[in-house]
């Protein structure tokens, strides 16, 4: 499963408008892809773990949104939580062409299978 997730992450995060992305695994480990010096693997892991802890406090399991998007002046960070415990974190600069792809990537993450 980790190899499939890492390949998927690399394929979707290897664009210049994505400074960093990661997937938090149910066991607390994480996979990441970093294109920018401000998004080290350690920082990506911390952000994912902090959001996972915050999400538990913000939402009831049955009322959790499909994804959460935080909008900043220079871009967005999107978190996508799956029922199996996987959590995607995806940071993007405000590139209009790539921002439109964010919903597609998020929906694809939700439907990934590991057969």
Phi and psi in degrees as GROMACS dihedral restraints (atoms count N, CA, C in turn):
[ dihedral_restraints ]
;  ai    aj    ak    al  type     phi  dphi    fc
    3     4     5     6     1   -60.0    20    10
    4     5     6     7     1   -39.5    20    10
    6     7     8     9     1   -65.0    20    10
    7     8     9    10     1   -41.5    20    10
    9    10    11    12     1   -64.3    20    10
   10    11    12    13     1   -45.0    20    10
   12    13    14    15     1   -64.0    20    10
   13    14    15    16     1   -41.2    20    10
   15    16    17    18     1   -64.6    20    10
   16    17    18    19     1   -42.3    20    10
   18    19    20    21     1   -62.9    20    10
   19    20    21    22     1   -44.0    20    10
   21    22    23    24     1   -61.4    20    10
   22    23    24    25     1   -45.3    20    10
   24    25    26    27     1   -61.6    20    10
   25    26    27    28     1   -47.3    20    10
   27    28    29    30     1   -59.8    20    10
   28    29    30    31     1   -41.7    20    10
   30    31    32    33     1   -65.4    20    10
   31    32    33    34     1   -32.5    20    10
   33    34    35    36     1   -97.0    20    10
   34    35    36    37     1   -20.8    20    10
   36    37    38    39     1  -102.1    20    10
   37    38    39    40     1    -4.2    20    10
   39    40    41    42     1   -85.3    20    10
   40    41    42    43     1    51.1    20    10
   42    43    44    45     1  -127.7    20    10
   43    44    45    46     1   151.8    20    10
   45    46    47    48     1   -63.9    20    10
   46    47    48    49     1   -22.4    20    10
   48    49    50    51     1   -83.1    20    10
   49    50    51    52     1    -0.8    20    10
   51    52    53    54     1  -111.7    20    10
   52    53    54    55     1    99.8    20    10
   54    55    56    57     1   -74.3    20    10
   55    56    57    58     1   -21.6    20    10
   57    58    59    60     1  -170.6    20    10
   58    59    60    61     1   148.0    20    10
   60    61    62    63     1  -153.5    20    10
   61    62    63    64     1   155.5    20    10
   63    64    65    66     1  -160.3    20    10
   64    65    66    67     1   163.9    20    10
   66    67    68    69     1  -127.7    20    10
   67    68    69    70     1   120.7    20    10
   69    70    71    72     1   -86.7    20    10
   70    71    72    73     1   127.1    20    10
   72    73    74    75     1   -88.6    20    10
   73    74    75    76     1   157.1    20    10
   75    76    77    78     1   -56.9    20    10
   76    77    78    79     1   -26.8    20    10
   78    79    80    81     1   -84.1    20    10
   79    80    81    82     1     2.7    20    10
   81    82    83    84     1    94.9    20    10
   82    83    84    85     1   -14.1    20    10
   84    85    86    87     1   -75.9    20    10
   85    86    87    88     1   167.9    20    10
   87    88    89    90     1  -146.7    20    10
   88    89    90    91     1   157.2    20    10
   90    91    92    93     1  -113.0    20    10
   91    92    93    94     1   148.6    20    10
   93    94    95    96     1  -149.5    20    10
   94    95    96    97     1   163.2    20    10
   96    97    98    99     1  -136.9    20    10
   97    98    99   100     1   127.1    20    10
   99   100   101   102     1  -126.6    20    10
  100   101   102   103     1   127.8    20    10
  102   103   104   105     1  -109.9    20    10
  103   104   105   106     1    -5.7    20    10
  105   106   107   108     1  -133.3    20    10
  106   107   108   109     1   150.3    20    10
  108   109   110   111     1   -68.6    20    10
  109   110   111   112     1   -21.6    20    10
  111   112   113   114     1   -81.0    20    10
  112   113   114   115     1    -5.4    20    10
  114   115   116   117     1  -123.8    20    10
  115   116   117   118     1    68.9    20    10
  117   118   119   120     1   -70.1    20    10
  118   119   120   121     1   158.3    20    10
  120   121   122   123     1   -54.0    20    10
  121   122   123   124     1   -38.9    20    10
  123   124   125   126     1   -64.3    20    10
  124   125   126   127     1   -41.9    20    10
  126   127   128   129     1   -66.6    20    10
  127   128   129   130     1   -42.1    20    10
  129   130   131   132     1   -60.2    20    10
  130   131   132   133     1   -45.4    20    10
  132   133   134   135     1   -60.1    20    10
  133   134   135   136     1   -43.6    20    10
  135   136   137   138     1   -63.1    20    10
  136   137   138   139     1   -43.9    20    10
  138   139   140   141     1   -61.3    20    10
  139   140   141   142     1   -45.5    20    10
  141   142   143   144     1   -61.4    20    10
  142   143   144   145     1   -46.0    20    10
  144   145   146   147     1   -66.0    20    10
  145   146   147   148     1   -38.5    20    10
  147   148   149   150     1   -66.6    20    10
  148   149   150   151     1   -41.7    20    10
  150   151   152   153     1   -66.2    20    10
  151   152   153   154     1   -41.2    20    10
  153   154   155   156     1   -58.1    20    10
  154   155   156   157     1   -42.4    20    10
  156   157   158   159     1   -67.2    20    10
  157   158   159   160     1   -37.9    20    10
  159   160   161   162     1   -69.0    20    10
  160   161   162   163     1   -40.2    20    10
  162   163   164   165     1   -59.5    20    10
  163   164   165   166     1   -38.7    20    10
  165   166   167   168     1   -59.3    20    10
  166   167   168   169     1   -38.1    20    10
  168   169   170   171     1   -80.9    20    10
  169   170   171   172     1   -23.7    20    10
  171   172   173   174     1   -87.8    20    10
  172   173   174   175     1   -35.3    20    10
  174   175   176   177     1  -126.6    20    10
  175   176   177   178     1   143.3    20    10
  177   178   179   180     1   -75.4    20    10
  178   179   180   181     1   145.3    20    10
  180   181   182   183     1   -51.4    20    10
  181   182   183   184     1   -40.1    20    10
  183   184   185   186     1   -79.9    20    10
  184   185   186   187     1   -12.2    20    10
  186   187   188   189     1  -112.3    20    10
  187   188   189   190     1     7.2    20    10
  189   190   191   192     1   -67.0    20    10
  190   191   192   193     1   138.8    20    10
  192   193   194   195     1   -70.2    20    10
  193   194   195   196     1   161.2    20    10
  195   196   197   198     1   -59.7    20    10
  196   197   198   199     1   -41.3    20    10
  198   199   200   201     1  -154.4    20    10
  199   200   201   202     1   162.4    20    10
  201   202   203   204     1  -122.1    20    10
  202   203   204   205     1   130.6    20    10
  204   205   206   207     1  -120.7    20    10
  205   206   207   208     1   126.5    20    10
  207   208   209   210     1  -106.9    20    10
  208   209   210   211     1   123.8    20    10
  210   211   212   213     1  -101.8    20    10
  211   212   213   214     1   129.1    20    10
  213   214   215   216     1  -121.7    20    10
  214   215   216   217     1   170.4    20    10
  216   217   218   219     1   -57.3    20    10
  217   218   219   220     1   -39.4    20    10
  219   220   221   222     1  -105.3    20    10
  220   221   222   223     1     5.4    20    10
  222   223   224   225     1   167.4    20    10
  223   224   225   226     1  -157.8    20    10
  225   226   227   228     1  -138.6    20    10
  226   227   228   229     1   154.2    20    10
  228   229   230   231     1  -123.5    20    10
  229   230   231   232     1   128.4    20    10
  231   232   233   234     1  -116.7    20    10
  232   233   234   235     1   134.7    20    10
  234   235   236   237     1  -115.7    20    10
  235   236   237   238     1   131.9    20    10
  237   238   239   240     1  -126.5    20    10
  238   239   240   241     1   116.5    20    10
  240   241   242   243     1  -103.7    20    10
  241   242   243   244     1   133.5    20    10
  243   244   245   246     1  -103.4    20    10
  244   245   246   247     1   157.0    20    10
  246   247   248   249     1   -63.3    20    10
  247   248   249   250     1   -26.0    20    10
  249   250   251   252     1   -82.6    20    10
  250   251   252   253     1     4.4    20    10
  252   253   254   255     1    97.4    20    10
  253   254   255   256     1    -5.2    20    10
  255   256   257   258     1   -75.9    20    10
  256   257   258   259     1   140.5    20    10
  258   259   260   261     1  -130.8    20    10
  259   260   261   262     1   120.5    20    10
  261   262   263   264     1   -95.5    20    10
  262   263   264   265     1   133.3    20    10
  264   265   266   267     1  -120.9    20    10
  265   266   267   268     1   128.4    20    10
  267   268   269   270     1  -136.5    20    10
  268   269   270   271     1   114.1    20    10
  270   271   272   273     1  -100.2    20    10
  271   272   273   274     1   136.0    20    10
  273   274   275   276     1  -137.1    20    10
  274   275   276   277     1   138.1    20    10
  276   277   278   279     1   -72.8    20    10
  277   278   279   280     1   162.8    20    10
  279   280   281   282     1   -76.8    20    10
  280   281   282   283     1    64.7    20    10
  282   283   284   285     1   -96.3    20    10
  283   284   285   286     1   112.9    20    10
  285   286   287   288     1   -54.8    20    10
  286   287   288   289     1   -38.3    20    10
  288   289   290   291     1   -67.9    20    10
  289   290   291   292     1   -43.4    20    10
  291   292   293   294     1   -77.2    20    10
  292   293   294   295     1   -32.7    20    10
  294   295   296   297     1   -59.5    20    10
  295   296   297   298     1   -35.8    20    10
  297   298   299   300     1   -64.4    20    10
  298   299   300   301     1   -26.3    20    10
  300   301   302   303     1   -77.7    20    10
  301   302   303   304     1   -14.5    20    10
  303   304   305   306     1   -60.7    20    10
  304   305   306   307     1   -41.5    20    10
  306   307   308   309     1   -64.9    20    10
  307   308   309   310     1   -40.1    20    10
  309   310   311   312     1   -64.4    20    10
  310   311   312   313     1   -45.3    20    10
  312   313   314   315     1   -63.1    20    10
  313   314   315   316     1   -40.8    20    10
  315   316   317   318     1   -63.6    20    10
  316   317   318   319     1   -46.0    20    10
  318   319   320   321     1   -64.6    20    10
  319   320   321   322     1   -38.4    20    10
  321   322   323   324     1   -64.3    20    10
  322   323   324   325     1   -40.0    20    10
  324   325   326   327     1   -60.0    20    10
  325   326   327   328     1   -40.5    20    10
  327   328   329   330     1   -64.6    20    10
  328   329   330   331     1   -25.5    20    10
  330   331   332   333     1  -105.8    20    10
  331   332   333   334     1     4.3    20    10
  333   334   335   336     1   -58.1    20    10
  334   335   336   337     1   136.4    20    10
  336   337   338   339     1  -120.8    20    10
  337   338   339   340     1   160.6    20    10
  339   340   341   342     1  -122.9    20    10
  340   341   342   343     1    40.9    20    10
